[in-house]
């Protein structure tokens, strides 16, 4: 089972140190999502991440950071995607595809999949389970994807932890994104991540 990690929305103490450790023990992709930050804040953070790991980071804002640091790509929040015209979005996706950089987005309604551009690299579906990081943010859809056959990678987000990983797997997800399960307690991020990785390995062995 594949996975990725989304940052705490707020900068926390020793965060860059923790993220470097996550990369060192096997994290493939990290999403830098800091909705309340300035570009300068993000640059300070990236300057404290080992350069060899920059190509594994996807940003959610400040796309100019991508060529500046050699980052992996961009995530378009749903609101931004909806504001773009079809031609603007098509051009942007084609541009990122040509540069071999990731471009993904989020959706919160199953019906949106029908009109989604199939050239996105991935899509976050959320919330799949009650959110850990956002109290009272509950699923409004049945996100079982076993019956969905599209070329875009569908990733489960929202409430993904040791209690729901197997449920997500049974719903058809081959990749999940971790947020609240890791960042609720900054002192146990590495420990929690290791537990989740162990559980994912067990699920793969069962399949």
The 8 nearest C-alpha neighbors of each residue, nearest first, counted from 0:
[[1, 173, 174, 199, 203, 2, 200, 202],
 [2, 0, 174, 173, 175, 3, 199, 176],
 [3, 1, 175, 174, 176, 0, 4, 177],
 [2, 4, 176, 28, 29, 177, 27, 175],
 [3, 5, 177, 29, 176, 30, 178, 6],
 [6, 4, 30, 178, 29, 177, 31, 32],
 [7, 5, 31, 32, 30, 8, 4, 178],
 [6, 8, 9, 182, 5, 10, 178, 32],
 [9, 7, 33, 32, 6, 34, 10, 35],
 [10, 8, 7, 33, 11, 35, 36, 34],
 [9, 11, 7, 8, 14, 12, 33, 36],
 [12, 10, 14, 9, 13, 7, 185, 15],
 [11, 13, 14, 10, 185, 15, 16, 17],
 [14, 12, 16, 15, 17, 11, 185, 18],
 [15, 13, 17, 16, 12, 11, 18, 10],
 [14, 16, 18, 17, 13, 48, 47, 19],
 [15, 17, 19, 13, 14, 18, 20, 48],
 [18, 16, 20, 14, 15, 19, 21, 13],
 [19, 17, 21, 15, 20, 16, 14, 22],
 [18, 20, 22, 16, 21, 17, 15, 48],
 [19, 21, 23, 17, 18, 22, 16, 24],
 [22, 20, 18, 24, 23, 19, 26, 17],
 [23, 21, 26, 19, 25, 20, 24, 18],
 [22, 24, 20, 21, 25, 19, 26, 18],
 [25, 23, 21, 22, 20, 26, 193, 19],
 [24, 26, 22, 23, 27, 21, 20, 196],
 [27, 25, 22, 21, 28, 24, 3, 23],
 [26, 28, 55, 25, 3, 22, 29, 2],
 [29, 27, 55, 3, 56, 26, 4, 30],
 [30, 28, 56, 4, 5, 3, 57, 55],
 [31, 29, 5, 57, 56, 58, 32, 6],
 [30, 32, 58, 6, 57, 59, 33, 29],
 [31, 33, 59, 6, 30, 8, 34, 58],
 [32, 34, 8, 36, 35, 9, 31, 7],
 [35, 33, 36, 32, 8, 60, 59, 9],
 [36, 34, 33, 37, 9, 8, 32, 10],
 [37, 35, 33, 34, 40, 38, 41, 9],
 [38, 36, 40, 39, 41, 35, 33, 34],
 [37, 39, 41, 40, 42, 61, 36, 64],
 [38, 40, 42, 37, 41, 43, 36, 44],
 [41, 39, 37, 43, 38, 42, 36, 44],
 [40, 42, 44, 38, 43, 39, 45, 37],
 [41, 43, 39, 45, 44, 40, 46, 38],
 [44, 42, 46, 40, 41, 45, 39, 47],
 [43, 45, 41, 47, 42, 46, 15, 40],
 [46, 44, 42, 48, 47, 43, 41, 53],
 [47, 45, 43, 44, 48, 42, 49, 50],
 [46, 48, 45, 44, 15, 49, 43, 16],
 [49, 47, 45, 46, 15, 19, 50, 44],
 [50, 48, 51, 52, 47, 19, 53, 46],
 [49, 51, 53, 52, 48, 46, 68, 54],
 [50, 52, 49, 53, 54, 48, 55, 69],
 [51, 53, 50, 54, 55, 49, 48, 22],
 [54, 52, 70, 50, 55, 56, 51, 69],
 [53, 55, 70, 71, 52, 56, 69, 51],
 [56, 54, 28, 53, 71, 52, 27, 29],
 [57, 55, 29, 71, 70, 53, 54, 30],
 [58, 56, 30, 72, 71, 73, 31, 29],
 [59, 57, 31, 73, 60, 30, 74, 32],
 [60, 58, 74, 32, 73, 31, 75, 57],
 [59, 61, 58, 62, 32, 34, 73, 74],
 [60, 62, 63, 64, 38, 59, 58, 65],
 [63, 61, 64, 65, 60, 73, 58, 59],
 [64, 62, 65, 61, 66, 67, 60, 68],
 [63, 65, 67, 62, 66, 61, 68, 70],
 [64, 66, 70, 63, 69, 67, 62, 68],
 [67, 65, 69, 68, 64, 63, 70, 62],
 [68, 66, 64, 65, 69, 63, 70, 62],
 [69, 67, 70, 66, 65, 64, 53, 45],
 [70, 68, 66, 65, 54, 67, 53, 71],
 [69, 71, 54, 65, 53, 56, 68, 72],
 [72, 70, 54, 57, 56, 55, 100, 101],
 [73, 71, 101, 57, 100, 102, 70, 65],
 [72, 74, 102, 58, 57, 59, 101, 75],
 [73, 75, 103, 59, 104, 102, 58, 76],
 [76, 74, 104, 103, 80, 77, 79, 73],
 [75, 77, 79, 78, 104, 105, 74, 80],
 [76, 78, 80, 105, 79, 81, 106, 75],
 [79, 77, 81, 80, 76, 82, 75, 83],
 [78, 80, 82, 81, 77, 76, 75, 83],
 [81, 79, 77, 83, 82, 78, 75, 76],
 [80, 82, 78, 79, 83, 77, 84, 76],
 [83, 81, 79, 80, 78, 84, 77, 85],
 [84, 82, 80, 81, 87, 88, 85, 79],
 [83, 85, 87, 86, 88, 82, 81, 80],
 [84, 86, 88, 87, 89, 83, 90, 116],
 [85, 87, 89, 84, 88, 90, 83, 91],
 [88, 86, 84, 90, 85, 89, 83, 91],
 [87, 89, 91, 85, 90, 86, 83, 92],
 [88, 90, 86, 92, 91, 87, 85, 93],
 [91, 89, 93, 87, 88, 92, 94, 86],
 [90, 92, 94, 88, 93, 89, 87, 95],
 [93, 91, 95, 89, 94, 90, 96, 88],
 [94, 92, 96, 90, 91, 95, 97, 89],
 [93, 95, 91, 97, 92, 96, 90, 98],
 [96, 94, 98, 100, 92, 97, 93, 99],
 [97, 95, 99, 93, 98, 94, 100, 92],
 [98, 96, 94, 99, 95, 93, 100, 92],
 [97, 99, 95, 96, 100, 94, 93, 101],
 [100, 98, 96, 97, 95, 101, 71, 72],
 [99, 101, 72, 95, 98, 71, 96, 102],
 [102, 100, 72, 71, 120, 73, 95, 103],
 [101, 103, 73, 74, 120, 72, 119, 95],
 [104, 102, 74, 121, 119, 120, 122, 75],
 [103, 105, 75, 122, 74, 76, 123, 77],
 [106, 104, 123, 122, 77, 76, 124, 107],
 [105, 107, 124, 108, 77, 123, 125, 111],
 [106, 108, 125, 124, 109, 105, 126, 111],
 [109, 107, 110, 111, 106, 140, 139, 112],
 [108, 110, 111, 112, 107, 140, 142, 106],
 [109, 111, 112, 108, 113, 114, 107, 106],
 [112, 110, 113, 109, 108, 114, 115, 106],
 [111, 113, 115, 110, 114, 109, 108, 106],
 [114, 112, 111, 115, 110, 109, 116, 117],
 [113, 115, 112, 111, 116, 110, 117, 109],
 [116, 114, 112, 113, 117, 111, 119, 118],
 [115, 117, 118, 119, 114, 89, 112, 88],
 [118, 116, 119, 151, 115, 150, 149, 120],
 [119, 117, 116, 120, 92, 151, 93, 150],
 [118, 120, 103, 121, 117, 102, 151, 116],
 [121, 119, 103, 102, 151, 101, 118, 152],
 [120, 122, 152, 103, 151, 119, 153, 123],
 [123, 121, 104, 153, 105, 103, 154, 152],
 [122, 124, 105, 154, 155, 156, 153, 125],
 [125, 123, 155, 106, 156, 154, 107, 105],
 [126, 124, 127, 156, 107, 157, 123, 155],
 [125, 127, 157, 138, 128, 156, 124, 137],
 [126, 128, 125, 157, 138, 156, 142, 155],
 [127, 129, 158, 126, 157, 138, 130, 137],
 [130, 128, 137, 158, 136, 138, 157, 131],
 [129, 131, 158, 157, 133, 136, 132, 128],
 [130, 132, 179, 158, 133, 129, 134, 180],
 [131, 133, 179, 130, 134, 178, 183, 158],
 [134, 132, 130, 136, 131, 135, 179, 129],
 [133, 135, 136, 130, 132, 131, 129, 137],
 [136, 134, 137, 133, 129, 130, 131, 132],
 [137, 135, 130, 134, 133, 129, 138, 126],
 [136, 138, 129, 135, 130, 139, 126, 128],
 [139, 137, 126, 140, 127, 128, 129, 136],
 [138, 140, 137, 141, 126, 108, 107, 127],
 [141, 139, 138, 142, 108, 109, 127, 107],
 [142, 140, 143, 139, 138, 127, 109, 144],
 [141, 143, 140, 144, 127, 109, 170, 124],
 [142, 144, 170, 141, 145, 171, 146, 172],
 [143, 145, 147, 171, 146, 142, 170, 172],
 [144, 146, 171, 147, 143, 170, 172, 148],
 [147, 145, 144, 148, 143, 171, 170, 149],
 [148, 146, 144, 145, 149, 143, 171, 112],
 [149, 147, 146, 150, 145, 144, 151, 152],
 [148, 150, 151, 147, 117, 152, 153, 112],
 [151, 149, 117, 152, 148, 118, 120, 119],
 [152, 150, 121, 149, 120, 117, 153, 119],
 [151, 153, 121, 122, 120, 154, 150, 149],
 [154, 152, 122, 121, 123, 151, 155, 124],
 [155, 153, 123, 175, 174, 122, 124, 156],
 [156, 154, 175, 124, 123, 176, 127, 125],
 [157, 155, 125, 176, 126, 124, 127, 123],
 [156, 158, 126, 130, 127, 128, 159, 125],
 [157, 159, 130, 128, 129, 131, 160, 156],
 [158, 160, 157, 163, 164, 177, 156, 180],
 [161, 159, 180, 162, 163, 164, 158, 195],
 [160, 162, 164, 163, 195, 159, 198, 194],
 [163, 161, 160, 164, 165, 159, 166, 158],
 [164, 162, 166, 160, 165, 159, 161, 167],
 [165, 163, 167, 166, 161, 160, 159, 162],
 [164, 166, 168, 167, 163, 169, 202, 162],
 [165, 167, 163, 169, 168, 164, 170, 162],
 [168, 166, 170, 164, 165, 169, 172, 163],
 [167, 169, 165, 172, 166, 170, 171, 164],
 [168, 170, 166, 171, 167, 165, 172, 143],
 [171, 169, 143, 167, 168, 172, 144, 145],
 [170, 172, 145, 144, 169, 168, 143, 173],
 [173, 171, 168, 174, 167, 170, 155, 154],
 [172, 174, 0, 1, 171, 168, 175, 154],
 [175, 173, 1, 154, 2, 172, 0, 155],
 [176, 174, 155, 2, 154, 156, 1, 3],
 [175, 177, 3, 156, 4, 2, 155, 178],
 [178, 176, 4, 159, 5, 180, 3, 179],
 [177, 179, 5, 180, 181, 4, 182, 6],
 [178, 180, 132, 131, 182, 181, 183, 177],
 [181, 179, 160, 178, 182, 177, 183, 159],
 [182, 180, 188, 179, 178, 183, 191, 192],
 [181, 183, 179, 184, 185, 7, 180, 188],
 [184, 182, 179, 181, 180, 185, 132, 131],
 [183, 185, 182, 186, 187, 188, 181, 180],
 [184, 186, 188, 182, 187, 183, 181, 11],
 [187, 185, 184, 188, 189, 190, 182, 183],
 [186, 188, 190, 185, 189, 184, 191, 181],
 [189, 187, 181, 191, 185, 190, 186, 192],
 [190, 188, 192, 191, 187, 193, 21, 17],
 [189, 191, 187, 193, 192, 188, 194, 186],
 [192, 190, 194, 188, 193, 189, 187, 181],
 [191, 193, 189, 195, 194, 190, 188, 196],
 [192, 194, 196, 190, 191, 195, 189, 197],
 [195, 193, 197, 191, 192, 196, 198, 190],
 [194, 196, 198, 192, 197, 193, 161, 199],
 [197, 195, 199, 193, 198, 194, 192, 200],
 [196, 198, 194, 200, 195, 199, 193, 201],
 [197, 199, 201, 195, 200, 196, 194, 202],
 [200, 198, 202, 196, 201, 197, 0, 195],
 [201, 199, 203, 197, 198, 202, 196, 204],
 [200, 202, 198, 204, 199, 203, 205, 197],
 [201, 203, 199, 205, 204, 200, 198, 206],
 [204, 202, 200, 206, 205, 201, 0, 199],
 [203, 205, 201, 202, 206, 200, 199, 0],
 [206, 204, 202, 203, 201, 200, 199, 165],
 [205, 203, 204, 202, 201, 168, 0, 200]]
